[in-house]
């Protein structure tokens, strides 16, 4: 066996001096060696059977080493006087036998101190005597007492460690603030918010924050708080966790989860519904994300099953508002337009005076009997402001506008008996009769005015479409006709006068384009007439497809509230060169085709019917059967089979009208 190196003997000697056991740090300090050198020497002593590790308590102290019984036996002989720097009071042994104890088999241990330890100092001898006695055994009763003490100490240590563990478990708490747990958030709501973890107990320095299982950056630590400013995240489910080391008792974890949703809910409905026949129910149904709140019109629908269904008695009189909102607050809003399936219409204009005239009425009856028309447009209130039929409307009786030429219900019944539909035309705001009455009674707010407050002279009087009395007067005429059995109400002069808007005063209006006022009137009348199961249309200028702002006719907005638009595309009203047509009045096919195509383009996607007014009267160019038929053919070539024919004298060119 090799002899011990000087460093090994110094460490062995230190173990003997300390009673056979010491920590690495204590040995290193005593012999002026670093822990690595001490560890190497102890390894040599362990290999030689002299020393062995005696265990340690992690986190409390270093590893403790102790001499084996063999080490106690041979140790004193191995630290003889050959080692310099022997501590004061420790004498080298007189007999040095380095080989003693290295052979095999070992001699049995003796109860007395070995003779070769006589050379030790008194203090060293006492230490060696105690070590040998401990190695070879003590009287039985003393061993039992030592074991009892060891058991008591071990039990106390265990209880102490238990108390420490329980204490650590009890005081480690983590609270979270800044985001509500399990919340649904829009990305814009989350980004920039601050998530804060407050830690009570545990090792905050070792705490680690994870987002969806991955470490996050930008974490700030303030004493007992960990703060994270949340960056922009992708939509979906997220979980943020914080792991805190509890020293000897594992990891304490706190977690918070939330869901990001920035996508508005999808409502599977078209913005323009297919036409629905008047009087038939309307069914709106489709899939939707479960739990999304959905309101259509004034109805709040159940979406808990992932679908919705709403049945209305008939198509509404205007746009239906749709609003959907999900748990995160994303919203979807739009209007549904439900057009009426407007019936095929081929008709002619008939004034109240003409219907009261036997000869003119007979001409209309002939057209019906020949199958050339299926509709009669009968004036209810004309350009003069006169109501041709007998009426019970109080204001009409006061104004003196009723001519009492015929009974409206009787006329409608006669025409229905002949198998034709009846459209009631109301000239709304061009009304000289009502204007005269308003001026005479001091109700100037009923009429449009000049900038200095005088009644506007256009058309001998133009009433104020922003005045409640004027609006109600016209609506009462429509309601009375609907109650009498009329099929349609067709509004005319649903506009402002031509000319510079700056030269017109509209009482109650704060200036600007008055188109919204006109649209609001159509919305009001549309709701009323839909409830009364009456079709609803509006006559408009031929230029209004692109230039309606000059007369307050917004065709797109109007189409939301009417079943059909009736553009007056009379060839005689177009200037030369319009739509590239050199002489529109002399080229009825070309100008009719071009102007109606423009209306179709403006109304594309609305499903609002186009029922044009065509010309059967002469101005600069004589109109006969060929010119009338050219206009009808132009409309038909665009897929428009509906039309109304205008002749102020109510004498129509029979040969120009096809038989259907």
C-alpha positions as CSV (number, residue, x, y, z in Angstrom):
1,X,0.0,0.0,0.0
2,X,1.4,3.5,-0.8
3,X,2.4,5.8,2.0
4,X,0.4,9.0,2.7
5,X,1.4,12.2,1.1
6,X,2.2,15.1,3.5
7,X,-1.1,16.9,2.7
8,X,-3.0,13.7,3.4
9,X,-1.3,13.2,6.7
10,X,-2.0,16.9,7.7
11,X,-5.7,16.3,7.0
12,X,-5.7,13.0,8.9
13,X,-4.0,14.7,11.8
14,X,-6.7,17.4,11.8
15,X,-9.4,14.8,11.9
16,X,-7.7,13.2,14.9
17,X,-7.4,16.5,16.7
18,X,-11.1,17.2,16.1
19,X,-12.2,13.9,17.5
20,X,-12.6,12.0,14.2
21,X,-15.0,14.2,12.2
22,X,-15.0,17.6,10.6
23,X,-16.5,19.6,7.6
24,X,-14.4,20.2,4.5
25,X,-14.5,23.9,5.1
26,X,-13.3,23.5,8.7
27,X,-10.4,21.2,7.6
28,X,-9.4,23.5,4.7
29,X,-9.3,26.6,7.0
30,X,-7.2,24.7,9.6
31,X,-4.6,23.3,7.1
32,X,-4.6,26.3,4.7
33,X,-5.7,24.3,1.7
34,X,-8.6,25.0,-0.7
35,X,-11.6,22.8,-0.7
36,X,-10.5,21.1,-3.9
37,X,-7.2,20.0,-2.4
38,X,-9.0,18.9,0.8
39,X,-11.5,16.9,-1.2
40,X,-8.7,15.1,-3.1
41,X,-6.9,14.1,0.1
42,X,-10.1,12.9,1.7
43,X,-10.6,10.8,-1.4
44,X,-7.2,9.2,-0.8
45,X,-8.0,8.6,2.9
46,X,-11.4,7.1,1.8
47,X,-9.7,4.7,-0.7
48,X,-7.3,3.6,2.1
49,X,-10.2,2.9,4.5
50,X,-9.2,5.6,6.9
51,X,-12.0,8.1,6.4
52,X,-15.5,8.2,5.0
53,X,-18.2,10.8,4.2
54,X,-20.6,11.2,7.2
55,X,-23.5,12.8,5.3
56,X,-24.7,16.4,5.0
57,X,-27.8,18.6,5.2
58,X,-28.3,20.3,1.8
59,X,-28.5,24.0,2.0
60,X,-27.4,24.1,5.7
61,X,-23.7,23.0,5.7
62,X,-21.0,21.3,3.7
63,X,-20.2,17.6,3.7
64,X,-18.8,16.2,6.9
65,X,-16.1,13.5,6.9
66,X,-15.3,11.1,9.7
67,X,-12.5,8.5,10.5
68,X,-13.3,4.9,10.2
69,X,-12.5,2.4,13.1
70,X,-9.4,1.5,11.0
71,X,-8.5,5.2,10.8
72,X,-8.7,5.6,14.5
73,X,-6.4,2.6,14.9
74,X,-3.7,3.5,12.5
75,X,-4.1,7.3,12.3
76,X,-1.8,8.2,15.2
77,X,1.1,6.3,13.8
78,X,0.7,8.0,10.4
79,X,1.0,11.6,11.7
80,X,4.5,11.1,13.3
81,X,7.1,13.8,13.8
82,X,8.0,14.0,10.1
83,X,5.4,16.7,9.6
84,X,6.4,20.3,10.2
85,X,4.2,22.7,11.9
86,X,2.8,20.4,14.6
87,X,0.4,22.4,16.8
88,X,1.6,23.4,20.2
89,X,0.9,20.8,22.8
90,X,0.9,17.9,20.4
91,X,4.1,15.8,20.6
92,X,5.2,13.4,17.9
93,X,5.1,9.7,18.8
94,X,8.3,8.0,19.8
95,X,7.6,5.0,17.7
96,X,6.8,5.5,14.0
97,X,5.6,2.5,12.1
98,X,4.1,3.7,8.9
99,X,3.4,0.2,7.7
100,X,1.5,-0.8,10.8
101,X,-2.2,-1.4,10.1
102,X,-1.9,-1.6,6.3
103,X,-1.5,-5.3,6.1
104,X,-4.3,-7.8,5.9
105,X,-6.1,-9.2,7.8
106,X,-6.4,-6.4,10.3
107,X,-5.7,-7.2,13.9
108,X,-8.8,-7.1,16.2
109,X,-9.2,-3.7,17.9
110,X,-8.0,-3.5,21.4
111,X,-9.8,-1.9,24.3
112,X,-6.8,0.1,25.4
113,X,-4.9,2.8,23.6
114,X,-2.1,1.3,21.4
115,X,1.4,1.4,22.9
116,X,2.8,3.4,19.9
117,X,0.6,6.3,20.8
118,X,2.6,7.0,23.9
119,X,4.6,9.7,22.1
120,X,1.5,12.0,21.7
121,X,1.0,14.9,23.9
122,X,-1.4,14.7,26.8
123,X,-4.2,16.5,24.9
124,X,-3.7,14.3,21.8
125,X,-3.6,11.2,23.9
126,X,-7.0,12.0,25.5
127,X,-8.4,12.6,22.0
128,X,-7.0,9.3,20.7
129,X,-8.2,7.4,23.8
130,X,-11.7,8.7,23.3
131,X,-11.6,7.8,19.6
132,X,-10.3,4.3,20.2
133,X,-12.9,3.6,23.0
134,X,-15.6,4.9,20.6
135,X,-14.3,2.6,17.8
136,X,-14.0,-0.6,19.9
137,X,-17.3,-0.1,21.7
138,X,-18.6,1.1,25.0
139,X,-20.4,-0.7,27.8
140,X,-23.9,-1.7,26.7
141,X,-25.8,0.7,28.9
142,X,-23.9,3.6,27.6
143,X,-24.6,2.6,23.9
144,X,-28.3,2.4,24.7
145,X,-28.2,5.9,26.1
146,X,-26.4,7.3,23.1
147,X,-28.8,5.7,20.7
148,X,-31.7,7.1,22.6
149,X,-30.2,10.6,22.4
150,X,-29.6,10.1,18.7
151,X,-33.2,9.0,18.2
152,X,-34.4,12.1,20.2
153,X,-32.2,14.4,18.2
154,X,-33.3,12.9,14.9
155,X,-37.0,13.2,15.9
156,X,-36.5,16.8,16.9
157,X,-34.7,17.5,13.6
158,X,-37.6,15.9,11.7
159,X,-40.2,17.9,13.6
160,X,-38.2,21.0,13.1
161,X,-37.9,20.4,9.4
162,X,-41.7,19.6,9.3
163,X,-42.5,22.9,11.0
164,X,-40.3,24.8,8.5
165,X,-42.0,23.0,5.6
166,X,-45.5,23.7,6.9
167,X,-44.5,27.3,7.5
168,X,-43.2,27.6,4.0
169,X,-46.4,26.1,2.5
170,X,-48.6,28.4,4.6
171,X,-47.0,31.7,3.8
172,X,-46.3,31.3,0.0
173,X,-49.1,33.2,-1.7
174,X,-49.4,34.7,-5.2
175,X,-52.1,37.2,-6.2
176,X,-52.8,38.3,-9.7
177,X,-54.2,41.7,-10.9
178,X,-54.5,43.6,-14.2
179,X,-56.6,41.0,-16.2
180,X,-59.8,39.3,-15.2
181,X,-59.4,35.5,-15.2
182,X,-61.1,33.6,-18.0
183,X,-62.1,36.8,-19.7
184,X,-62.8,37.4,-23.3
185,X,-60.9,40.4,-24.7
186,X,-60.4,42.3,-27.9
187,X,-56.7,42.6,-28.9
188,X,-57.0,46.4,-28.6
189,X,-58.2,46.0,-25.0
190,X,-55.4,43.8,-24.0
191,X,-52.4,45.4,-25.7
192,X,-50.6,47.8,-23.3
193,X,-52.3,46.5,-20.2
194,X,-50.2,45.5,-17.2
195,X,-50.3,42.1,-15.6
196,X,-49.0,42.0,-12.0
197,X,-48.1,39.1,-9.7
198,X,-47.7,39.9,-6.0
199,X,-45.7,37.2,-4.2
200,X,-45.7,36.6,-0.4
201,X,-43.1,34.1,0.6
202,X,-40.9,32.0,-1.7
203,X,-37.8,33.0,-3.6
204,X,-38.9,35.9,-5.8
205,X,-35.4,36.1,-7.4
206,X,-35.9,32.6,-9.0
207,X,-39.5,33.2,-10.2
208,X,-40.1,32.5,-13.8
209,X,-43.0,33.8,-15.9
210,X,-44.3,31.8,-18.9
211,X,-46.7,32.6,-21.7
212,X,-48.3,29.5,-23.1
213,X,-45.4,27.5,-21.7
214,X,-42.6,29.7,-23.1
215,X,-40.5,32.3,-21.1
216,X,-41.5,35.9,-21.6
217,X,-39.3,39.0,-21.9
218,X,-39.7,42.4,-20.4
219,X,-40.5,41.2,-16.9
220,X,-39.8,43.8,-14.2
221,X,-39.3,43.0,-10.5
222,X,-40.1,45.3,-7.6
223,X,-39.6,43.9,-4.1
224,X,-42.6,41.5,-3.8
225,X,-44.1,42.3,-7.2
226,X,-43.4,41.0,-10.7
227,X,-44.9,43.2,-13.5
228,X,-45.3,42.5,-17.2
229,X,-46.7,44.9,-19.8
230,X,-48.6,42.7,-22.2
231,X,-47.6,43.1,-25.8
232,X,-49.8,42.4,-28.8
233,X,-50.8,38.7,-28.9
234,X,-52.5,36.5,-31.5
235,X,-56.2,35.7,-31.2
236,X,-57.1,32.6,-29.3
237,X,-56.6,31.1,-25.8
238,X,-53.6,32.2,-23.7
239,X,-52.3,31.3,-20.3
240,X,-49.7,33.2,-18.2
241,X,-48.0,31.3,-15.4
242,X,-45.6,32.3,-12.6
243,X,-43.4,29.6,-11.0
244,X,-41.9,30.6,-7.6
245,X,-39.2,28.4,-5.8
246,X,-40.2,27.5,-2.2
247,X,-36.6,26.5,-1.2
248,X,-36.9,22.9,0.1
249,X,-40.6,22.5,-0.8
250,X,-40.8,22.6,-4.6
251,X,-42.5,25.1,-6.8
252,X,-45.5,27.3,-6.2
253,X,-47.4,28.1,-9.4
254,X,-50.0,30.7,-10.1
255,X,-51.8,31.0,-13.5
256,X,-54.3,33.2,-15.3
257,X,-56.0,32.4,-18.6
258,X,-57.9,34.6,-21.1
259,X,-59.1,34.5,-24.7
260,X,-58.4,37.1,-27.3
261,X,-61.1,37.6,-29.9
262,X,-61.0,40.5,-32.4
263,X,-63.2,39.0,-35.1
264,X,-66.7,40.3,-35.4
265,X,-69.5,37.7,-35.3
266,X,-70.7,36.5,-38.7
267,X,-74.5,36.8,-39.3
268,X,-75.3,34.7,-42.3
269,X,-77.9,37.0,-43.9
270,X,-77.8,38.9,-47.2
271,X,-77.9,42.7,-47.0
272,X,-80.5,42.6,-49.8
273,X,-83.0,39.8,-49.5
274,X,-84.7,38.1,-52.4
275,X,-88.0,39.8,-53.2
276,X,-90.9,38.6,-51.1
277,X,-94.5,38.8,-52.4
278,X,-96.7,41.3,-50.5
279,X,-98.6,39.6,-47.8
280,X,-96.4,36.5,-47.5
281,X,-94.4,35.8,-44.4
282,X,-90.7,36.6,-44.3
283,X,-88.4,34.0,-42.7
284,X,-84.9,35.0,-41.6
285,X,-82.8,32.1,-40.3
286,X,-79.2,30.8,-40.3
287,X,-76.2,29.6,-38.3
288,X,-74.4,31.8,-35.8
289,X,-71.8,31.4,-33.1
290,X,-73.5,30.1,-29.9
291,X,-73.9,32.8,-27.3
292,X,-73.7,35.7,-29.6
293,X,-76.4,38.3,-28.8
294,X,-78.5,39.0,-31.9
295,X,-81.2,41.6,-32.6
296,X,-83.1,42.0,-35.8
297,X,-85.3,45.0,-35.8
298,X,-86.9,45.1,-32.4
299,X,-86.6,41.3,-31.9
300,X,-83.9,39.8,-29.6
301,X,-83.3,36.3,-30.8
302,X,-82.1,33.1,-29.1
303,X,-78.7,31.9,-30.3
304,X,-77.9,29.3,-27.6
305,X,-78.2,26.5,-30.1
306,X,-75.8,28.0,-32.6
307,X,-78.6,29.2,-35.0
308,X,-81.4,31.7,-35.1
309,X,-84.8,32.0,-36.7
310,X,-87.2,35.0,-37.1
311,X,-90.6,34.9,-38.9
312,X,-92.4,38.1,-39.8
313,X,-95.9,38.3,-41.0
314,X,-94.7,40.1,-44.2
315,X,-91.9,42.0,-45.7
316,X,-91.1,45.2,-43.6
317,X,-91.7,48.7,-44.9
318,X,-88.1,49.6,-44.7
319,X,-84.6,48.3,-43.8
320,X,-84.3,45.9,-40.9
321,X,-81.5,46.8,-38.6
322,X,-79.3,43.8,-37.6
323,X,-76.9,43.9,-34.7
324,X,-74.8,41.1,-33.3
325,X,-72.3,41.2,-30.4
326,X,-70.0,38.5,-29.0
327,X,-68.6,38.0,-25.5
328,X,-65.5,40.0,-26.3
329,X,-67.6,43.0,-27.4
330,X,-67.0,42.7,-31.2
331,X,-70.1,43.8,-33.1
332,X,-71.5,43.4,-36.5
333,X,-74.2,45.9,-37.7
334,X,-75.9,46.2,-41.0
335,X,-79.4,46.7,-42.5
336,X,-81.4,44.1,-44.5
337,X,-83.4,45.4,-47.4
338,X,-86.4,43.1,-48.2
339,X,-87.8,44.2,-51.5
340,X,-91.3,43.3,-52.5
341,X,-91.9,41.0,-55.5
342,X,-93.4,43.8,-57.5
343,X,-96.1,42.5,-60.0
344,X,-95.8,43.0,-63.7
345,X,-97.1,46.5,-64.6
346,X,-98.1,48.0,-67.9
347,X,-100.2,51.1,-67.3
348,X,-101.3,54.6,-68.3
349,X,-101.8,57.8,-66.5
350,X,-105.4,58.9,-65.9
351,X,-106.3,62.3,-64.3
352,X,-109.3,62.7,-62.0
353,X,-111.0,64.8,-64.7
354,X,-110.4,62.2,-67.3
355,X,-111.9,59.5,-65.2
356,X,-114.9,61.7,-64.7
357,X,-115.1,62.2,-68.5
358,X,-117.2,59.5,-70.2
359,X,-115.2,59.7,-73.5
360,X,-111.8,59.6,-72.0
361,X,-112.8,56.9,-69.5
362,X,-114.0,54.8,-72.4
363,X,-110.7,55.0,-74.2
364,X,-109.0,53.6,-71.0
365,X,-111.6,50.8,-70.8
366,X,-110.8,50.0,-74.5
367,X,-107.1,49.6,-73.7
368,X,-108.0,47.3,-70.8
369,X,-110.3,45.2,-72.9
370,X,-107.8,44.8,-75.7
371,X,-105.2,43.5,-73.1
372,X,-102.8,46.4,-73.8
373,X,-102.6,47.5,-70.2
374,X,-103.0,45.8,-66.8
375,X,-102.8,48.9,-64.6
376,X,-104.4,52.3,-64.4
377,X,-102.6,55.2,-62.6
378,X,-105.4,57.3,-61.2
379,X,-104.6,60.8,-59.8
380,X,-105.4,61.3,-56.1
381,X,-103.9,64.8,-55.8
382,X,-102.6,66.5,-58.9
383,X,-100.1,69.3,-59.7
384,X,-102.7,72.0,-58.8
385,X,-103.1,70.5,-55.3
386,X,-106.7,69.4,-56.1
387,X,-108.0,66.1,-54.8
388,X,-110.4,64.8,-57.5
389,X,-112.4,62.3,-55.5
390,X,-114.6,62.9,-52.5
391,X,-112.5,63.0,-49.3
392,X,-113.2,63.1,-45.6
393,X,-109.8,64.5,-44.6
394,X,-110.4,67.6,-42.4
395,X,-107.6,69.7,-43.8
396,X,-108.7,69.0,-47.3
397,X,-112.2,70.3,-46.5
398,X,-110.7,73.4,-44.9
399,X,-108.4,74.1,-47.7
400,X,-111.1,73.5,-50.3
401,X,-108.9,71.1,-52.3
402,X,-111.5,68.4,-52.8
403,X,-113.3,68.5,-56.2
404,X,-115.7,65.6,-55.4
405,X,-115.6,64.4,-59.1
406,X,-116.1,60.7,-58.2
407,X,-116.2,58.2,-55.4
408,X,-112.7,56.6,-55.0
409,X,-113.8,53.3,-53.7
410,X,-116.4,52.9,-56.5
411,X,-113.7,53.7,-59.1
412,X,-111.2,51.2,-57.6
413,X,-113.9,48.5,-57.5
414,X,-114.8,49.0,-61.1
415,X,-111.2,48.8,-62.3
416,X,-110.6,45.7,-60.1
417,X,-113.7,44.1,-61.7
418,X,-112.0,44.7,-65.1
419,X,-108.9,42.8,-63.8
420,X,-106.5,45.6,-63.6
421,X,-104.5,47.1,-60.7
422,X,-104.9,50.7,-59.5
423,X,-102.0,53.0,-58.7
424,X,-102.9,56.1,-56.8
425,X,-100.6,59.0,-57.8
426,X,-100.1,61.8,-55.2
427,X,-98.3,65.0,-56.2
428,X,-96.8,65.6,-52.8
429,X,-95.0,68.9,-52.3
430,X,-95.9,70.9,-55.4
431,X,-99.2,72.2,-54.0
432,X,-100.5,75.7,-55.0
433,X,-103.8,75.1,-53.2
434,X,-102.3,74.3,-49.8
435,X,-99.8,77.1,-50.3
436,X,-102.5,79.7,-50.8
437,X,-104.3,78.5,-47.7
438,X,-101.1,78.6,-45.6
439,X,-100.3,82.1,-46.7
440,X,-103.8,83.3,-46.0
441,X,-103.9,81.9,-42.5
442,X,-100.3,83.0,-41.6
443,X,-98.8,79.5,-41.6
444,X,-95.8,80.5,-43.6
445,X,-93.7,77.7,-42.1
446,X,-95.9,75.3,-44.3
447,X,-94.2,76.6,-47.4
448,X,-90.8,77.0,-48.9
449,X,-89.6,80.6,-48.8
450,X,-87.3,83.1,-50.4
451,X,-84.3,84.3,-48.3
452,X,-86.3,87.3,-47.2
453,X,-89.3,85.2,-46.0
454,X,-91.7,85.4,-48.9
455,X,-93.4,82.3,-50.3
456,X,-91.4,80.7,-53.0
457,X,-93.1,81.3,-56.4
458,X,-91.8,78.1,-58.0
459,X,-94.8,76.1,-59.4
460,X,-97.1,78.7,-57.9
461,X,-96.3,77.3,-54.5
462,X,-94.1,74.6,-53.1
463,X,-94.9,73.2,-49.7
464,X,-92.4,72.5,-46.9
465,X,-91.5,68.8,-46.8
466,X,-90.0,69.4,-43.4
467,X,-93.3,70.5,-41.8
468,X,-95.3,68.0,-39.8
469,X,-98.7,69.3,-40.9
470,X,-97.7,69.2,-44.6
471,X,-96.4,65.7,-44.3
472,X,-99.4,64.4,-42.4
473,X,-101.7,65.9,-45.0
474,X,-100.1,63.9,-47.7
475,X,-99.9,60.7,-45.6
476,X,-103.7,61.1,-44.8
477,X,-104.5,61.1,-48.5
478,X,-102.4,57.9,-49.0
479,X,-104.0,56.2,-46.0
480,X,-107.5,57.1,-47.2
481,X,-106.8,55.6,-50.6
482,X,-105.3,52.5,-49.1
483,X,-108.4,52.0,-47.0
484,X,-110.5,52.3,-50.2
485,X,-108.6,49.4,-51.7
486,X,-105.9,51.1,-53.8
487,X,-103.0,48.8,-54.9
488,X,-100.1,51.2,-55.0
489,X,-99.2,54.7,-53.8
490,X,-96.9,56.5,-56.3
491,X,-95.4,59.7,-55.0
492,X,-94.6,62.6,-57.4
493,X,-92.8,65.8,-56.8
494,X,-91.0,64.1,-54.0
495,X,-88.2,66.6,-54.2
496,X,-87.3,70.3,-53.8
497,X,-87.7,72.8,-56.7
498,X,-84.9,73.2,-59.2
499,X,-82.5,76.1,-58.8
500,X,-79.9,77.4,-56.4
501,X,-80.5,76.0,-52.9
502,X,-79.1,79.2,-51.5
503,X,-82.1,81.0,-52.8
504,X,-84.6,78.8,-50.9
505,X,-85.6,78.9,-47.3
506,X,-86.7,75.6,-45.7
507,X,-88.3,76.4,-42.3
508,X,-87.0,74.1,-39.6
509,X,-84.0,73.0,-41.6
510,X,-80.5,74.2,-40.7
511,X,-79.2,74.2,-44.3
512,X,-77.4,71.8,-46.5
513,X,-78.7,69.1,-48.8
514,X,-82.3,68.4,-47.8
515,X,-82.3,64.9,-49.4
516,X,-82.4,63.2,-45.9
517,X,-85.7,65.0,-45.2
518,X,-87.2,63.5,-48.4
519,X,-85.9,60.1,-47.6
520,X,-87.3,60.3,-44.1
521,X,-90.8,61.0,-45.5
522,X,-90.6,57.9,-47.8
523,X,-89.5,55.8,-44.8
524,X,-92.5,57.0,-42.8
525,X,-95.0,56.4,-45.6
526,X,-93.3,53.0,-46.4
527,X,-93.9,51.7,-42.9
528,X,-97.5,52.9,-43.0
529,X,-98.3,51.4,-46.4
530,X,-96.6,48.1,-45.7
531,X,-98.9,47.6,-42.7
532,X,-101.8,48.3,-45.0
533,X,-100.5,45.8,-47.7
534,X,-100.1,48.6,-50.3
535,X,-97.2,48.9,-52.7
536,X,-95.0,52.0,-52.5
537,X,-93.2,53.8,-55.4
538,X,-91.7,57.2,-56.2
539,X,-91.4,59.1,-59.4
540,X,-88.0,60.7,-60.0
541,X,-86.4,62.9,-62.7
542,X,-84.5,61.1,-65.4
543,X,-81.3,62.9,-64.4
544,X,-81.5,61.7,-60.8
545,X,-79.6,58.6,-61.4
546,X,-76.4,60.6,-61.4
547,X,-77.5,64.2,-60.6
548,X,-80.2,63.9,-58.0
549,X,-78.5,66.2,-55.6
550,X,-79.7,69.2,-57.6
551,X,-83.3,68.4,-56.6
552,X,-82.8,66.4,-53.3
553,X,-83.4,63.0,-54.9
554,X,-80.9,60.5,-53.5
555,X,-81.9,57.4,-55.5
556,X,-79.9,54.9,-53.5
557,X,-81.3,56.1,-50.2
558,X,-84.8,56.3,-51.6
559,X,-84.6,52.7,-52.8
560,X,-84.3,51.5,-49.2
561,X,-87.9,52.5,-48.5
562,X,-89.8,52.0,-51.8
563,X,-90.8,48.9,-53.8
564,X,-90.1,50.6,-57.2
565,X,-88.6,53.7,-58.7
566,X,-90.4,55.3,-61.6
567,X,-87.8,57.4,-63.5
568,X,-89.3,59.9,-66.0
569,X,-87.0,59.3,-68.9
570,X,-89.1,61.2,-71.5
571,X,-86.9,61.7,-74.6
572,X,-88.2,65.3,-75.0
573,X,-86.7,66.3,-71.6
574,X,-83.0,65.4,-72.5
575,X,-80.6,67.9,-73.9
576,X,-78.7,67.1,-77.0
577,X,-75.6,65.0,-76.5
578,X,-76.8,63.4,-73.2
579,X,-75.4,59.9,-72.9
580,X,-73.8,60.5,-76.2
581,X,-77.1,60.6,-78.0
582,X,-77.0,63.4,-80.6
583,X,-80.8,64.2,-80.7
584,X,-82.5,62.4,-77.8
585,X,-86.1,63.5,-78.7
586,X,-85.6,62.2,-82.2
587,X,-83.9,59.0,-81.0
588,X,-86.3,57.6,-78.4
589,X,-84.8,54.1,-78.4
590,X,-81.2,55.3,-77.8
591,X,-81.9,57.7,-75.0
592,X,-84.4,55.4,-73.2
593,X,-81.9,52.6,-73.3
594,X,-79.0,54.7,-72.1
595,X,-80.8,56.4,-69.3
596,X,-82.5,53.3,-67.9
597,X,-79.2,51.4,-68.0
598,X,-77.8,54.1,-65.7
599,X,-80.7,53.6,-63.3
600,X,-80.1,49.9,-63.3
601,X,-76.5,50.5,-62.5
602,X,-77.3,52.8,-59.6
603,X,-79.9,50.3,-58.2
604,X,-77.8,47.2,-58.8
605,X,-78.0,44.9,-55.8
606,X,-81.1,46.5,-54.3
607,X,-83.7,44.4,-56.0
608,X,-85.8,47.6,-56.2
609,X,-88.0,47.4,-59.3
610,X,-87.6,50.0,-62.1
611,X,-91.0,51.0,-63.7
612,X,-90.2,53.9,-66.1
613,X,-92.4,56.7,-67.2
614,X,-92.4,56.7,-71.0
615,X,-93.6,59.4,-73.4
616,X,-96.8,59.4,-75.5
617,X,-97.1,63.1,-76.2
618,X,-95.5,65.5,-78.7
619,X,-93.3,68.5,-78.2
620,X,-90.7,69.4,-80.9
621,X,-90.9,66.0,-82.5
622,X,-94.2,64.4,-83.3
623,X,-94.7,61.2,-81.4
624,X,-96.8,58.3,-82.7
625,X,-96.9,54.5,-82.5
626,X,-93.3,54.0,-83.7
627,X,-91.8,56.4,-81.1
628,X,-93.9,54.9,-78.3
629,X,-93.0,51.3,-79.3
630,X,-89.3,52.3,-79.5
631,X,-89.2,53.2,-75.9
632,X,-91.0,50.1,-74.8
633,X,-88.6,48.0,-76.8
634,X,-85.5,49.8,-75.3
635,X,-86.7,49.0,-71.8
636,X,-87.5,45.4,-72.7
637,X,-84.0,44.9,-74.2
638,X,-82.6,45.8,-70.7
639,X,-84.9,43.2,-69.1
640,X,-87.4,45.9,-67.9
641,X,-90.9,44.7,-68.9
642,X,-92.8,47.2,-66.6
643,X,-93.7,50.7,-67.8
644,X,-96.2,53.6,-67.3
645,X,-97.2,55.8,-70.2
646,X,-97.8,59.5,-69.8
647,X,-100.1,61.7,-71.9
648,X,-101.5,64.8,-70.1
649,X,-104.5,64.7,-72.5
650,X,-105.1,61.0,-71.6
651,X,-105.4,60.0,-75.3
652,X,-103.0,57.1,-75.9
653,X,-101.6,55.7,-79.1
654,X,-103.2,52.4,-79.1
655,X,-101.1,51.0,-82.0
656,X,-97.9,51.6,-80.0
657,X,-98.9,49.4,-77.1
658,X,-98.3,45.7,-77.4
659,X,-101.0,43.2,-76.4
660,X,-99.9,41.0,-73.5
